[in-house]
């Protein structure tokens, strides 16, 4: 209602990811290689084990750091 657009980011665009309980499925919109911090107003990191997996890839760590530094 506020006019925001949700964009999911992962290692590979088009990939379908499934939630821990197996009920929720989401198709990834963009690859981390295809996004820039300036394209977004907010960043939401998933809970659970996902952040641990994302931290293993420097591209996600650098994106998050740059997002935080951009204010």
N, CA, C and O atoms as a Tripos MOL2 file, in Angstrom:
@<TRIPOS>MOLECULE
protein
  284   283    71     0     0
PROTEIN
NO_CHARGES

@<TRIPOS>ATOM
      1 N           0.8040   -1.1940    0.0000 N.3       1 UNK1
      2 CA          0.0000    0.0000    0.0000 C.3       1 UNK1
      3 C           0.8490    1.2610    0.0000 C.2       1 UNK1
      4 O           0.4170    2.3040   -0.4930 O.2       1 UNK1
      5 N           2.0540    1.1720    0.5500 N.am      2 UNK2
      6 CA          2.9220    2.3450    0.6170 C.3       2 UNK2
      7 C           3.6830    2.5680   -0.6860 C.2       2 UNK2
      8 O           4.3760    3.5740   -0.8350 O.2       2 UNK2
      9 N           3.5580    1.6450   -1.6210 N.am      3 UNK3
     10 CA          4.2120    1.8140   -2.9070 C.3       3 UNK3
     11 C           5.6100    1.2220   -2.9840 C.2       3 UNK3
     12 O           6.3650    1.5240   -3.9090 O.2       3 UNK3
     13 N           5.9530    0.3940   -2.0350 N.am      4 UNK4
     14 CA          7.2670   -0.2420   -2.0730 C.3       4 UNK4
     15 C           7.2120   -1.5130   -2.9080 C.2       4 UNK4
     16 O           6.1740   -2.1650   -3.0110 O.2       4 UNK4
     17 N           8.3390   -1.8440   -3.4950 N.am      5 UNK5
     18 CA          8.4610   -3.0650   -4.2850 C.3       5 UNK5
     19 C           9.4530   -3.9870   -3.5790 C.2       5 UNK5
     20 O          10.5590   -3.5700   -3.2350 O.2       5 UNK5
     21 N           9.0610   -5.2240   -3.3680 N.am      6 UNK6
     22 CA          9.9350   -6.2140   -2.7490 C.3       6 UNK6
     23 C          10.7700   -6.8790   -3.8330 C.2       6 UNK6
     24 O          10.2350   -7.3660   -4.8280 O.2       6 UNK6
     25 N          12.0820   -6.8950   -3.6360 N.am      7 UNK7
     26 CA         13.0010   -7.5380   -4.5740 C.3       7 UNK7
     27 C          13.8160   -8.5510   -3.7820 C.2       7 UNK7
     28 O          14.5070   -8.1870   -2.8300 O.2       7 UNK7
     29 N          13.7390   -9.8160   -4.1690 N.am      8 UNK8
     30 CA         14.5290  -10.8420   -3.4920 C.3       8 UNK8
     31 C          15.8690  -10.9930   -4.2060 C.2       8 UNK8
     32 O          15.9460  -10.9500   -5.4340 O.2       8 UNK8
     33 N          16.9250  -11.1730   -3.4060 N.am      9 UNK9
     34 CA         18.2910  -11.2660   -3.9290 C.3       9 UNK9
     35 C          18.9360  -12.5340   -3.3940 C.2       9 UNK9
     36 O          18.8150  -12.8520   -2.2110 O.2       9 UNK9
     37 N          19.6080  -13.2420   -4.2570 N.am     10 UNK10
     38 CA         20.3330  -14.4570   -3.8760 C.3      10 UNK10
     39 C          21.5200  -14.5900   -4.8100 C.2      10 UNK10
     40 O          21.8560  -13.6480   -5.5280 O.2      10 UNK10
     41 N          22.1440  -15.7300   -4.8070 N.am     11 UNK11
     42 CA         23.2980  -15.9690   -5.6760 C.3      11 UNK11
     43 C          22.8960  -16.0560   -7.1430 C.2      11 UNK11
     44 O          23.6770  -15.7060   -8.0290 O.2      11 UNK11
     45 N          21.6750  -16.5240   -7.3970 N.am     12 UNK12
     46 CA         21.2370  -16.7700   -8.7720 C.3      12 UNK12
     47 C          19.7930  -16.3280   -8.9520 C.2      12 UNK12
     48 O          18.9110  -16.7820   -8.2240 O.2      12 UNK12
     49 N          19.5440  -15.4510   -9.9110 N.am     13 UNK13
     50 CA         18.1830  -15.0190  -10.2220 C.3      13 UNK13
     51 C          17.4000  -16.1840  -10.8280 C.2      13 UNK13
     52 O          17.9620  -17.0190  -11.5360 O.2      13 UNK13
     53 N          16.1020  -16.2290  -10.5410 N.am     14 UNK14
     54 CA         15.2460  -17.2700  -11.0960 C.3      14 UNK14
     55 C          15.1850  -18.5310  -10.2660 C.2      14 UNK14
     56 O          14.3150  -19.3750  -10.4840 O.2      14 UNK14
     57 N          16.0880  -18.6710   -9.3260 N.am     15 UNK15
     58 CA         16.1300  -19.8290   -8.4370 C.3      15 UNK15
     59 C          14.9300  -19.7830   -7.4930 C.2      15 UNK15
     60 O          14.5310  -18.6980   -7.0700 O.2      15 UNK15
     61 N          14.3560  -20.9150   -7.1580 N.am     16 UNK16
     62 CA         13.2670  -20.9780   -6.1880 C.3      16 UNK16
     63 C          13.8280  -21.4890   -4.8710 C.2      16 UNK16
     64 O          14.4770  -22.5330   -4.8200 O.2      16 UNK16
     65 N          13.5680  -20.7340   -3.8030 N.am     17 UNK17
     66 CA         14.0080  -21.1430   -2.4680 C.3      17 UNK17
     67 C          12.7800  -21.4930   -1.6370 C.2      17 UNK17
     68 O          11.7070  -20.9200   -1.8240 O.2      17 UNK17
     69 N          12.9460  -22.4290   -0.7280 N.am     18 UNK18
     70 CA         11.8550  -22.9210    0.1000 C.3      18 UNK18
     71 C          12.1460  -22.6210    1.5570 C.2      18 UNK18
     72 O          13.2730  -22.7930    2.0200 O.2      18 UNK18
     73 N          11.1280  -22.1710    2.2810 N.am     19 UNK19
     74 CA         11.2730  -21.8810    3.7010 C.3      19 UNK19
     75 C          11.5770  -23.1320    4.5030 C.2      19 UNK19
     76 O          11.4160  -24.2550    4.0250 O.2      19 UNK19
     77 N          12.0150  -22.9180    5.7160 N.am     20 UNK20
     78 CA         12.4340  -24.0170    6.5930 C.3      20 UNK20
     79 C          11.3300  -25.0600    6.7930 C.2      20 UNK20
     80 O          11.6080  -26.2590    6.8220 O.2      20 UNK20
     81 N          10.0930  -24.6120    6.9290 N.am     21 UNK21
     82 CA          8.9780  -25.5290    7.1450 C.3      21 UNK21
     83 C           8.4790  -26.1650    5.8440 C.2      21 UNK21
     84 O           7.6510  -27.0770    5.8660 O.2      21 UNK21
     85 N           8.9890  -25.6750    4.7140 N.am     22 UNK22
     86 CA          8.6030  -26.2380    3.4240 C.3      22 UNK22
     87 C           7.3250  -25.6640    2.8450 C.2      22 UNK22
     88 O           6.9130  -26.0400    1.7480 O.2      22 UNK22
     89 N           6.6880  -24.7480    3.5800 N.am     23 UNK23
     90 CA          5.4180  -24.1900    3.1150 C.3      23 UNK23
     91 C           5.6030  -23.0270    2.1510 C.2      23 UNK23
     92 O           4.8790  -22.9240    1.1610 O.2      23 UNK23
     93 N           6.5530  -22.1600    2.4280 N.am     24 UNK24
     94 CA          6.7490  -20.9510    1.6340 C.3      24 UNK24
     95 C           7.7900  -21.1820    0.5460 C.2      24 UNK24
     96 O           8.8570  -21.7420    0.7980 O.2      24 UNK24
     97 N           7.4660  -20.7420   -0.6670 N.am     25 UNK25
     98 CA          8.4080  -20.8130   -1.7760 C.3      25 UNK25
     99 C           8.4860  -19.4360   -2.4120 C.2      25 UNK25
    100 O           7.4690  -18.7730   -2.6160 O.2      25 UNK25
    101 N           9.7080  -19.0120   -2.7220 N.am     26 UNK26
    102 CA          9.9290  -17.6970   -3.3050 C.3      26 UNK26
    103 C          10.8810  -17.8480   -4.4810 C.2      26 UNK26
    104 O          11.8900  -18.5480   -4.3850 O.2      26 UNK26
    105 N          10.5610  -17.1970   -5.5800 N.am     27 UNK27
    106 CA         11.4620  -17.1750   -6.7230 C.3      27 UNK27
    107 C          12.3220  -15.9200   -6.6090 C.2      27 UNK27
    108 O          11.8010  -14.8190   -6.4310 O.2      27 UNK27
    109 N          13.6250  -16.0860   -6.7100 N.am     28 UNK28
    110 CA         14.5820  -14.9910   -6.5480 C.3      28 UNK28
    111 C          14.5150  -14.0620   -7.7580 C.2      28 UNK28
    112 O          14.5530  -14.4970   -8.9090 O.2      28 UNK28
    113 N          14.4130  -12.7630   -7.4540 N.am     29 UNK29
    114 CA         14.2870  -11.7670   -8.5180 C.3      29 UNK29
    115 C          15.6130  -11.4150   -9.1770 C.2      29 UNK29
    116 O          15.7060  -11.3290  -10.4020 O.2      29 UNK29
    117 N          16.6480  -11.2110   -8.3470 N.am     30 UNK30
    118 CA         17.9170  -10.7270   -8.8920 C.3      30 UNK30
    119 C          19.1000  -11.4280   -8.2510 C.2      30 UNK30
    120 O          19.0480  -11.8460   -7.0940 O.2      30 UNK30
    121 N          20.1500  -11.5450   -9.0170 N.am     31 UNK31
    122 CA         21.4190  -12.0600   -8.5100 C.3      31 UNK31
    123 C          22.1260  -10.9430   -7.7540 C.2      31 UNK31
    124 O          21.9660   -9.7710   -8.0960 O.2      31 UNK31
    125 N          22.8930  -11.2820   -6.7500 N.am     32 UNK32
    126 CA         23.6820  -10.2980   -6.0060 C.3      32 UNK32
    127 C          24.6110   -9.5370   -6.9480 C.2      32 UNK32
    128 O          24.9700   -8.3920   -6.6710 O.2      32 UNK32
    129 N          24.9960  -10.1490   -8.0370 N.am     33 UNK33
    130 CA         25.8840   -9.5010   -9.0010 C.3      33 UNK33
    131 C          25.1750   -8.4350   -9.8420 C.2      33 UNK33
    132 O          25.8280   -7.6340  -10.5120 O.2      33 UNK33
    133 N          23.8420   -8.4290   -9.8050 N.am     34 UNK34
    134 CA         23.0640   -7.5230  -10.6450 C.3      34 UNK34
    135 C          22.4110   -6.3760   -9.8760 C.2      34 UNK34
    136 O          21.5880   -5.6510  -10.4350 O.2      34 UNK34
    137 N          22.7650   -6.2020   -8.6020 N.am     35 UNK35
    138 CA         22.1380   -5.1500   -7.8010 C.3      35 UNK35
    139 C          23.1850   -4.1830   -7.2720 C.2      35 UNK35
    140 O          24.3680   -4.5070   -7.1730 O.2      35 UNK35
    141 N          22.7100   -2.9710   -6.9310 N.am     36 UNK36
    142 CA         23.5820   -1.9520   -6.3550 C.3      36 UNK36
    143 C          22.8570   -1.3500   -5.1610 C.2      36 UNK36
    144 O          21.6360   -1.1980   -5.1840 O.2      36 UNK36
    145 N          23.5920   -1.0140   -4.1380 N.am     37 UNK37
    146 CA         23.0320   -0.4730   -2.9040 C.3      37 UNK37
    147 C          22.1070    0.7120   -3.1830 C.2      37 UNK37
    148 O          21.0620    0.8370   -2.5450 O.2      37 UNK37
    149 N          22.4690    1.5700   -4.1110 N.am     38 UNK38
    150 CA         21.6830    2.7690   -4.4050 C.3      38 UNK38
    151 C          20.3000    2.4740   -4.9810 C.2      38 UNK38
    152 O          19.4570    3.3670   -5.0670 O.2      38 UNK38
    153 N          20.0690    1.2270   -5.3720 N.am     39 UNK39
    154 CA         18.7780    0.8480   -5.9460 C.3      39 UNK39
    155 C          17.7080    0.6040   -4.8750 C.2      39 UNK39
    156 O          16.5390    0.4070   -5.2060 O.2      39 UNK39
    157 N          18.1030    0.6140   -3.5830 N.am     40 UNK40
    158 CA         17.2010    0.1920   -2.5170 C.3      40 UNK40
    159 C          17.1010    1.2190   -1.3970 C.2      40 UNK40
    160 O          18.0410    1.9660   -1.1270 O.2      40 UNK40
    161 N          15.9320    1.2360   -0.7500 N.am     41 UNK41
    162 CA         15.6820    2.1100    0.3960 C.3      41 UNK41
    163 C          15.8110    1.3600    1.7190 C.2      41 UNK41
    164 O          16.0600    1.9740    2.7570 O.2      41 UNK41
    165 N          15.6450    0.0580    1.6900 N.am     42 UNK42
    166 CA         15.6860   -0.7480    2.9140 C.3      42 UNK42
    167 C          16.2580   -2.1210    2.5970 C.2      42 UNK42
    168 O          16.2280   -2.5840    1.4570 O.2      42 UNK42
    169 N          16.7770   -2.7510    3.6350 N.am     43 UNK43
    170 CA         17.3550   -4.0920    3.5010 C.3      43 UNK43
    171 C          16.8040   -4.9500    4.6290 C.2      43 UNK43
    172 O          16.8830   -4.5700    5.7970 O.2      43 UNK43
    173 N          16.2540   -6.0920    4.2870 N.am     44 UNK44
    174 CA         15.7390   -7.0400    5.2690 C.3      44 UNK44
    175 C          16.4960   -8.3500    5.0930 C.2      44 UNK44
    176 O          16.4550   -8.9680    4.0280 O.2      44 UNK44
    177 N          17.1760   -8.7590    6.1340 N.am     45 UNK45
    178 CA         17.8850  -10.0450    6.1060 C.3      45 UNK45
    179 C          16.9860  -11.0990    6.7370 C.2      45 UNK45
    180 O          16.3410  -10.8360    7.7520 O.2      45 UNK45
    181 N          16.9370  -12.2780    6.1510 N.am     46 UNK46
    182 CA         16.0810  -13.3290    6.6990 C.3      46 UNK46
    183 C          16.6190  -13.8210    8.0390 C.2      46 UNK46
    184 O          17.7930  -13.6410    8.3640 O.2      46 UNK46
    185 N          15.7450  -14.4340    8.7930 N.am     47 UNK47
    186 CA         16.1560  -15.0190   10.0640 C.3      47 UNK47
    187 C          16.6170  -16.4550    9.8790 C.2      47 UNK47
    188 O          16.8150  -16.9200    8.7560 O.2      47 UNK47
    189 N          16.7800  -17.1330   10.9710 N.am     48 UNK48
    190 CA         17.1670  -18.5400   10.9280 C.3      48 UNK48
    191 C          18.6010  -18.7360   10.4850 C.2      48 UNK48
    192 O          19.4820  -17.9570   10.8500 O.2      48 UNK48
    193 N          18.8360  -19.7660    9.7040 N.am     49 UNK49
    194 CA         20.1800  -20.1550    9.2740 C.3      49 UNK49
    195 C          20.6510  -19.3660    8.0510 C.2      49 UNK49
    196 O          21.8440  -19.3480    7.7480 O.2      49 UNK49
    197 N          19.7290  -18.7220    7.3520 N.am     50 UNK50
    198 CA         20.0760  -18.0070    6.1180 C.3      50 UNK50
    199 C          21.2110  -16.9990    6.2710 C.2      50 UNK50
    200 O          22.1120  -16.9850    5.4320 O.2      50 UNK50
    201 N          21.2080  -16.1420    7.3200 N.am     51 UNK51
    202 CA         22.3120  -15.1860    7.4430 C.3      51 UNK51
    203 C          23.6840  -15.8520    7.5290 C.2      51 UNK51
    204 O          24.6700  -15.3120    7.0260 O.2      51 UNK51
    205 N          23.7490  -17.0110    8.1600 N.am     52 UNK52
    206 CA         25.0240  -17.7360    8.2260 C.3      52 UNK52
    207 C          25.4940  -18.1340    6.8340 C.2      52 UNK52
    208 O          26.6820  -18.0490    6.5260 O.2      52 UNK52
    209 N          24.5670  -18.5660    6.0020 N.am     53 UNK53
    210 CA         24.9230  -18.9480    4.6350 C.3      53 UNK53
    211 C          25.3400  -17.7280    3.8240 C.2      53 UNK53
    212 O          26.2850  -17.7960    3.0370 O.2      53 UNK53
    213 N          24.6430  -16.6160    4.0120 N.am     54 UNK54
    214 CA         24.9760  -15.4030    3.2660 C.3      54 UNK54
    215 C          26.3440  -14.8590    3.6690 C.2      54 UNK54
    216 O          27.0860  -14.3610    2.8230 O.2      54 UNK54
    217 N          26.6820  -14.9520    4.9570 N.am     55 UNK55
    218 CA         27.9870  -14.4630    5.4270 C.3      55 UNK55
    219 C          29.1460  -15.2260    4.7980 C.2      55 UNK55
    220 O          30.2670  -14.7190    4.7600 O.2      55 UNK55
    221 N          28.9000  -16.4110    4.3150 N.am     56 UNK56
    222 CA         29.9380  -17.2060    3.6820 C.3      56 UNK56
    223 C          30.3160  -16.7140    2.2930 C.2      56 UNK56
    224 O          31.2650  -17.2150    1.6900 O.2      56 UNK56
    225 N          29.5780  -15.7350    1.7860 N.am     57 UNK57
    226 CA         29.8230  -15.1960    0.4490 C.3      57 UNK57
    227 C          30.1410  -13.7060    0.6020 C.2      57 UNK57
    228 O          29.2790  -12.9220    1.0010 O.2      57 UNK57
    229 N          31.3530  -13.3260    0.2890 N.am     58 UNK58
    230 CA         31.8120  -11.9470    0.4800 C.3      58 UNK58
    231 C          30.9540  -10.9210   -0.2580 C.2      58 UNK58
    232 O          30.8770   -9.7700    0.1700 O.2      58 UNK58
    233 N          30.3160  -11.3080   -1.3430 N.am     59 UNK59
    234 CA         29.4760  -10.3620   -2.0830 C.3      59 UNK59
    235 C          28.3150   -9.8680   -1.2190 C.2      59 UNK59
    236 O          27.9650   -8.6890   -1.2630 O.2      59 UNK59
    237 N          27.7270  -10.7540   -0.4470 N.am     60 UNK60
    238 CA         26.6200  -10.3800    0.4260 C.3      60 UNK60
    239 C          27.1130   -9.5530    1.6110 C.2      60 UNK60
    240 O          26.4450   -8.6120    2.0400 O.2      60 UNK60
    241 N          28.2670   -9.9050    2.1260 N.am     61 UNK61
    242 CA         28.8510   -9.1530    3.2480 C.3      61 UNK61
    243 C          29.1630   -7.7250    2.8070 C.2      61 UNK61
    244 O          28.8400   -6.7720    3.5160 O.2      61 UNK61
    245 N          29.7800   -7.5750    1.6590 N.am     62 UNK62
    246 CA         30.1300   -6.2430    1.1480 C.3      62 UNK62
    247 C          28.8800   -5.4270    0.8220 C.2      62 UNK62
    248 O          28.8390   -4.2240    1.0800 O.2      62 UNK62
    249 N          27.8690   -6.0720    0.2600 N.am     63 UNK63
    250 CA         26.6110   -5.3780   -0.0420 C.3      63 UNK63
    251 C          25.9820   -4.8500    1.2450 C.2      63 UNK63
    252 O          25.5470   -3.7000    1.2980 O.2      63 UNK63
    253 N          25.9350   -5.6840    2.2750 N.am     64 UNK64
    254 CA         25.3490   -5.2850    3.5520 C.3      64 UNK64
    255 C          26.1380   -4.1680    4.2060 C.2      64 UNK64
    256 O          25.5490   -3.2210    4.7270 O.2      64 UNK64
    257 N          27.4560   -4.2610    4.1860 N.am     65 UNK65
    258 CA         28.2970   -3.2030    4.7510 C.3      65 UNK65
    259 C          28.0790   -1.8810    4.0030 C.2      65 UNK65
    260 O          27.9330   -0.8270    4.6220 O.2      65 UNK65
    261 N          28.0600   -1.9480    2.6840 N.am     66 UNK66
    262 CA         27.8670   -0.7360    1.8740 C.3      66 UNK66
    263 C          26.4900   -0.1320    2.1350 C.2      66 UNK66
    264 O          26.3360    1.0890    2.1610 O.2      66 UNK66
    265 N          25.4970   -0.9910    2.3260 N.am     67 UNK67
    266 CA         24.1330   -0.5230    2.6050 C.3      67 UNK67
    267 C          24.1050    0.2130    3.9440 C.2      67 UNK67
    268 O          23.5140    1.2870    4.0530 O.2      67 UNK67
    269 N          24.7350   -0.3570    4.9430 N.am     68 UNK68
    270 CA         24.7860    0.2740    6.2690 C.3      68 UNK68
    271 C          25.5290    1.6030    6.2230 C.2      68 UNK68
    272 O          25.1120    2.5730    6.8560 O.2      68 UNK68
    273 N          26.6200    1.6490    5.4820 N.am     69 UNK69
    274 CA         27.4140    2.8670    5.3850 C.3      69 UNK69
    275 C          26.6800    3.9610    4.6020 C.2      69 UNK69
    276 O          26.9090    5.1480    4.8350 O.2      69 UNK69
    277 N          25.8050    3.5690    3.6800 N.am     70 UNK70
    278 CA         25.0660    4.5400    2.8800 C.3      70 UNK70
    279 C          23.9810    5.2380    3.6950 C.2      70 UNK70
    280 O          23.4580    6.2780    3.2940 O.2      70 UNK70
    281 N          23.6510    4.6500    4.8440 N.am     71 UNK71
    282 CA         22.6390    5.2600    5.7110 C.3      71 UNK71
    283 C          21.2580    5.0690    5.1850 C.2      71 UNK71
    284 O          20.2940    5.5240    5.8010 O.2      71 UNK71
@<TRIPOS>BOND
     1     1     2 1
     2     2     3 1
     3     3     4 2
     4     3     5 am
     5     5     6 1
     6     6     7 1
     7     7     8 2
     8     7     9 am
     9     9    10 1
    10    10    11 1
    11    11    12 2
    12    11    13 am
    13    13    14 1
    14    14    15 1
    15    15    16 2
    16    15    17 am
    17    17    18 1
    18    18    19 1
    19    19    20 2
    20    19    21 am
    21    21    22 1
    22    22    23 1
    23    23    24 2
    24    23    25 am
    25    25    26 1
    26    26    27 1
    27    27    28 2
    28    27    29 am
    29    29    30 1
    30    30    31 1
    31    31    32 2
    32    31    33 am
    33    33    34 1
    34    34    35 1
    35    35    36 2
    36    35    37 am
    37    37    38 1
    38    38    39 1
    39    39    40 2
    40    39    41 am
    41    41    42 1
    42    42    43 1
    43    43    44 2
    44    43    45 am
    45    45    46 1
    46    46    47 1
    47    47    48 2
    48    47    49 am
    49    49    50 1
    50    50    51 1
    51    51    52 2
    52    51    53 am
    53    53    54 1
    54    54    55 1
    55    55    56 2
    56    55    57 am
    57    57    58 1
    58    58    59 1
    59    59    60 2
    60    59    61 am
    61    61    62 1
    62    62    63 1
    63    63    64 2
    64    63    65 am
    65    65    66 1
    66    66    67 1
    67    67    68 2
    68    67    69 am
    69    69    70 1
    70    70    71 1
    71    71    72 2
    72    71    73 am
    73    73    74 1
    74    74    75 1
    75    75    76 2
    76    75    77 am
    77    77    78 1
    78    78    79 1
    79    79    80 2
    80    79    81 am
    81    81    82 1
    82    82    83 1
    83    83    84 2
    84    83    85 am
    85    85    86 1
    86    86    87 1
    87    87    88 2
    88    87    89 am
    89    89    90 1
    90    90    91 1
    91    91    92 2
    92    91    93 am
    93    93    94 1
    94    94    95 1
    95    95    96 2
    96    95    97 am
    97    97    98 1
    98    98    99 1
    99    99   100 2
   100    99   101 am
   101   101   102 1
   102   102   103 1
   103   103   104 2
   104   103   105 am
   105   105   106 1
   106   106   107 1
   107   107   108 2
   108   107   109 am
   109   109   110 1
   110   110   111 1
   111   111   112 2
   112   111   113 am
   113   113   114 1
   114   114   115 1
   115   115   116 2
   116   115   117 am
   117   117   118 1
   118   118   119 1
   119   119   120 2
   120   119   121 am
   121   121   122 1
   122   122   123 1
   123   123   124 2
   124   123   125 am
   125   125   126 1
   126   126   127 1
   127   127   128 2
   128   127   129 am
   129   129   130 1
   130   130   131 1
   131   131   132 2
   132   131   133 am
   133   133   134 1
   134   134   135 1
   135   135   136 2
   136   135   137 am
   137   137   138 1
   138   138   139 1
   139   139   140 2
   140   139   141 am
   141   141   142 1
   142   142   143 1
   143   143   144 2
   144   143   145 am
   145   145   146 1
   146   146   147 1
   147   147   148 2
   148   147   149 am
   149   149   150 1
   150   150   151 1
   151   151   152 2
   152   151   153 am
   153   153   154 1
   154   154   155 1
   155   155   156 2
   156   155   157 am
   157   157   158 1
   158   158   159 1
   159   159   160 2
   160   159   161 am
   161   161   162 1
   162   162   163 1
   163   163   164 2
   164   163   165 am
   165   165   166 1
   166   166   167 1
   167   167   168 2
   168   167   169 am
   169   169   170 1
   170   170   171 1
   171   171   172 2
   172   171   173 am
   173   173   174 1
   174   174   175 1
   175   175   176 2
   176   175   177 am
   177   177   178 1
   178   178   179 1
   179   179   180 2
   180   179   181 am
   181   181   182 1
   182   182   183 1
   183   183   184 2
   184   183   185 am
   185   185   186 1
   186   186   187 1
   187   187   188 2
   188   187   189 am
   189   189   190 1
   190   190   191 1
   191   191   192 2
   192   191   193 am
   193   193   194 1
   194   194   195 1
   195   195   196 2
   196   195   197 am
   197   197   198 1
   198   198   199 1
   199   199   200 2
   200   199   201 am
   201   201   202 1
   202   202   203 1
   203   203   204 2
   204   203   205 am
   205   205   206 1
   206   206   207 1
   207   207   208 2
   208   207   209 am
   209   209   210 1
   210   210   211 1
   211   211   212 2
   212   211   213 am
   213   213   214 1
   214   214   215 1
   215   215   216 2
   216   215   217 am
   217   217   218 1
   218   218   219 1
   219   219   220 2
   220   219   221 am
   221   221   222 1
   222   222   223 1
   223   223   224 2
   224   223   225 am
   225   225   226 1
   226   226   227 1
   227   227   228 2
   228   227   229 am
   229   229   230 1
   230   230   231 1
   231   231   232 2
   232   231   233 am
   233   233   234 1
   234   234   235 1
   235   235   236 2
   236   235   237 am
   237   237   238 1
   238   238   239 1
   239   239   240 2
   240   239   241 am
   241   241   242 1
   242   242   243 1
   243   243   244 2
   244   243   245 am
   245   245   246 1
   246   246   247 1
   247   247   248 2
   248   247   249 am
   249   249   250 1
   250   250   251 1
   251   251   252 2
   252   251   253 am
   253   253   254 1
   254   254   255 1
   255   255   256 2
   256   255   257 am
   257   257   258 1
   258   258   259 1
   259   259   260 2
   260   259   261 am
   261   261   262 1
   262   262   263 1
   263   263   264 2
   264   263   265 am
   265   265   266 1
   266   266   267 1
   267   267   268 2
   268   267   269 am
   269   269   270 1
   270   270   271 1
   271   271   272 2
   272   271   273 am
   273   273   274 1
   274   274   275 1
   275   275   276 2
   276   275   277 am
   277   277   278 1
   278   278   279 1
   279   279   280 2
   280   279   281 am
   281   281   282 1
   282   282   283 1
   283   283   284 2
@<TRIPOS>SUBSTRUCTURE
     1 UNK1         2 RESIDUE 1 A UNK
     2 UNK2         6 RESIDUE 1 A UNK
     3 UNK3        10 RESIDUE 1 A UNK
     4 UNK4        14 RESIDUE 1 A UNK
     5 UNK5        18 RESIDUE 1 A UNK
     6 UNK6        22 RESIDUE 1 A UNK
     7 UNK7        26 RESIDUE 1 A UNK
     8 UNK8        30 RESIDUE 1 A UNK
     9 UNK9        34 RESIDUE 1 A UNK
    10 UNK10       38 RESIDUE 1 A UNK
    11 UNK11       42 RESIDUE 1 A UNK
    12 UNK12       46 RESIDUE 1 A UNK
    13 UNK13       50 RESIDUE 1 A UNK
    14 UNK14       54 RESIDUE 1 A UNK
    15 UNK15       58 RESIDUE 1 A UNK
    16 UNK16       62 RESIDUE 1 A UNK
    17 UNK17       66 RESIDUE 1 A UNK
    18 UNK18       70 RESIDUE 1 A UNK
    19 UNK19       74 RESIDUE 1 A UNK
    20 UNK20       78 RESIDUE 1 A UNK
    21 UNK21       82 RESIDUE 1 A UNK
    22 UNK22       86 RESIDUE 1 A UNK
    23 UNK23       90 RESIDUE 1 A UNK
    24 UNK24       94 RESIDUE 1 A UNK
    25 UNK25       98 RESIDUE 1 A UNK
    26 UNK26      102 RESIDUE 1 A UNK
    27 UNK27      106 RESIDUE 1 A UNK
    28 UNK28      110 RESIDUE 1 A UNK
    29 UNK29      114 RESIDUE 1 A UNK
    30 UNK30      118 RESIDUE 1 A UNK
    31 UNK31      122 RESIDUE 1 A UNK
    32 UNK32      126 RESIDUE 1 A UNK
    33 UNK33      130 RESIDUE 1 A UNK
    34 UNK34      134 RESIDUE 1 A UNK
    35 UNK35      138 RESIDUE 1 A UNK
    36 UNK36      142 RESIDUE 1 A UNK
    37 UNK37      146 RESIDUE 1 A UNK
    38 UNK38      150 RESIDUE 1 A UNK
    39 UNK39      154 RESIDUE 1 A UNK
    40 UNK40      158 RESIDUE 1 A UNK
    41 UNK41      162 RESIDUE 1 A UNK
    42 UNK42      166 RESIDUE 1 A UNK
    43 UNK43      170 RESIDUE 1 A UNK
    44 UNK44      174 RESIDUE 1 A UNK
    45 UNK45      178 RESIDUE 1 A UNK
    46 UNK46      182 RESIDUE 1 A UNK
    47 UNK47      186 RESIDUE 1 A UNK
    48 UNK48      190 RESIDUE 1 A UNK
    49 UNK49      194 RESIDUE 1 A UNK
    50 UNK50      198 RESIDUE 1 A UNK
    51 UNK51      202 RESIDUE 1 A UNK
    52 UNK52      206 RESIDUE 1 A UNK
    53 UNK53      210 RESIDUE 1 A UNK
    54 UNK54      214 RESIDUE 1 A UNK
    55 UNK55      218 RESIDUE 1 A UNK
    56 UNK56      222 RESIDUE 1 A UNK
    57 UNK57      226 RESIDUE 1 A UNK
    58 UNK58      230 RESIDUE 1 A UNK
    59 UNK59      234 RESIDUE 1 A UNK
    60 UNK60      238 RESIDUE 1 A UNK
    61 UNK61      242 RESIDUE 1 A UNK
    62 UNK62      246 RESIDUE 1 A UNK
    63 UNK63      250 RESIDUE 1 A UNK
    64 UNK64      254 RESIDUE 1 A UNK
    65 UNK65      258 RESIDUE 1 A UNK
    66 UNK66      262 RESIDUE 1 A UNK
    67 UNK67      266 RESIDUE 1 A UNK
    68 UNK68      270 RESIDUE 1 A UNK
    69 UNK69      274 RESIDUE 1 A UNK
    70 UNK70      278 RESIDUE 1 A UNK
    71 UNK71      282 RESIDUE 1 A UNK
